[in-house]
Amino acid sequence: MKLHLALLAGIAATAIAGSAFGAASINDVVQKGDSAKKVMEKNQINLATAKAIGDHCLNEAAAKGMGVSVVIIDQFGVITYYVRGDGQGKTNTESALWKARTTLNTRAASKAQMNAVRTGAVSEARVTWQGNFANAGALPIVVDGQFLGAIGVGGMAATPPTWSDEICGYNALVAVLGPQPALLPDMPNPYAISNAGGAGARPPAAPR
């Protein structure tokens, strides 16, 4: 595990080399040369970067004794890298993809949709109708102001503010790409079971 983490750190360091502030530039993380010509796209995230991000989250979760599913999609929603830890079932892997596609649609953390449902700003039915998933765990991948895609993470029980799918993804983005915008606050869940009122309506987006 230590050797694997050391190799991963080397990949990440290579991706962000040349920056005094530890932030990757667009030239570091996109496909170039013949690969870029073939897809006719200048801002296509490259495999090395996507793999470094995904593996960082996978390994951090494993170090905590947890399994996780991670997907990296590009700016068009095409899967670039998809990895599943041991013990992860279909719902876990699919939820990672649902979350990533929510960020693709909204250009925002998937938690924004969850918070909107929790505060009553929108119904979960409307979020679902719009093709989104009201659950935290996906974040935009943005470099030099360019949206390159999204990371979606699923499969772990959340214990905010110390750990969650979203925090795992956030830490991976910071490690590989450099500083990231602060995470959105975790709004209280009005559907959670309380000692006073018992259980409310069905919680939004139960799968992790």
Phi, psi and omega in degrees: 000317180297320179295318180299315180296323179295319178296318179297319179298324178295319177299313181298319180296321178297321182296329184249014181298145176094358179254128180290339184253008178072018179253134180289151173256163182301327182292337181283333196242000181250160176292146181224173176064221184297327180297315179294321179296322183296320180268355180053049183212126183274340185243042179269117181302138181273161185297321182300318180291314180300317180293319179298318179294310182297317182290328178298314179296315180302314183288325178293320177296317180298324179295338177264007180076026183239151171262154181206156174245135183226135175229141172244122176246154179274186186290351178255359180091006179277135181290126176260322180207134184219121184224141182234127176283167178299144177083004181267127180266185183299318181299320180297314182290322180291322181295325176300318180289320178301317181296314181300319180292331175295316177294323176301316182291322190256345184060031181215165176303141179296340176300332179301321178291320177298314180295325179296321177291316183295328180272356180083009180291333180206155178275154177296327179299320180292319178302315180294319179300327179279001178086021182244170185233119185277070179206143180285152175144356178235146181221150176290148170256108185234127178227129182053038178078004181256128176283116183255352181145209184210153169253132175240134183232134179216160171113353183243145175290134182274136173227061182295148008266014185270325184202145176186171173306315183296316180296322177299313178295319180298314180299323179293318179296318179297316183296323186264322187254343182106189185307142181236158175301150180299148178290152175294153178292155176271109180285145179298144181269108182289350181267354183291154178288131177238156179294329184278313189252355183074199183277141175270209178291174180302130179299147179290137170050067186299319182298144175263000000 
